[in-house]
């Protein structure tokens, strides 16, 4: 199965994540970071053109580490009443230890209403579609769709 299946090709990475989680949760090695970064809040600036994502769990150790700029999309309000928003690629404009700022890659975006991350069937380093956000321990960020406030 190549498209749309749930079989993970990189089973060593999955085994590593399970082992680190077990060491933290079962053996009480609380200094280990066992989760990838998870978004705790998504806000938009006054102009509506830049979204600010704050990550919580998964950034306690070495913080965020960006490996690429791929994976973010923003849902922008459109003039059309038929569609509430249009998904457009987004660029990372800045980042800090536990936050990222993103903006639509085009000027067609008047107001960001949602942000989604890693919304792909098959991310790949070979096609330039590898996820961007990891923590310093090497664990990838959780995919999701986030409403901005």
QUIHU-V505537 format. One record per residue. RES is the residue in one small letter. SS is DSSP state (h for helix, s for strand, l for the rest). OMEGA is omega in whole degrees, 0 to 359 (NA if undefined). Layout:
res = (RES,RES)
ss = (SS,SS)
omega = (OMEGA,OMEGA)
//
This chain:
res = (x,x,x,x,x,x,x,x,x,x,x,x,x,x,x,x,x,x,x,x,x,x,x,x,x,x,x,x,x,x,x,x,x,x,x,x,x,x,x,x,x,x,x,x,x,x,x,x,x,x,x,x,x,x,x,x,x,x,x,x,x,x,x,x,x,x,x,x,x,x,x,x,x,x,x,x,x,x,x,x,x,x,x,x,x,x,x,x,x,x,x,x,x,x,x,x,x,x,x,x,x,x,x,x,x,x,x,x,x,x,x,x,x,x,x,x,x,x,x,x,x,x,x,x,x,x,x,x,x,x,x,x,x,x,x,x,x,x,x,x,x,x,x,x,x,x,x,x,x)
ss = (l,l,l,l,l,l,l,l,l,l,h,h,h,h,h,h,h,h,h,h,h,h,h,h,h,l,l,l,l,l,l,l,l,l,l,l,l,l,s,s,s,s,s,s,l,l,l,l,l,s,s,s,s,s,s,l,l,l,l,l,l,l,l,s,s,s,l,l,l,l,l,s,s,s,s,s,l,l,l,l,l,l,l,l,l,s,s,s,s,s,s,s,s,s,s,l,l,l,s,s,s,s,s,s,l,l,l,l,l,l,l,s,s,s,s,s,s,l,l,l,l,l,l,l,l,l,l,l,l,l,l,l,s,s,s,l,l,l,l,s,l,l,l,s,s,s,s,l,l)
omega = (183,182,172,180,182,180,180,180,182,184,177,179,178,178,178,180,179,180,179,178,179,179,180,188,184,184,174,173,189,178,180,173,187,183,171,181,178,180,176,176,177,180,178,180,184,180,180,186,180,178,180,180,177,180,180,180,179,179,184,184,185,178,181,175,180,179,177,176,186,169,181,172,177,175,185,177,181,178,182,177,182,182,180,178,180,180,180,176,180,178,173,181,176,176,177,184,182,179,180,172,179,177,178,181,180,180,181,184,179,181,177,179,179,175,172,183,176,181,181,176,186,177,185,174,182,180,180,181,179,179,184,193,175,169,182,178,176,180,183,178,179,176,176,175,187,173,179,180,NA)
//
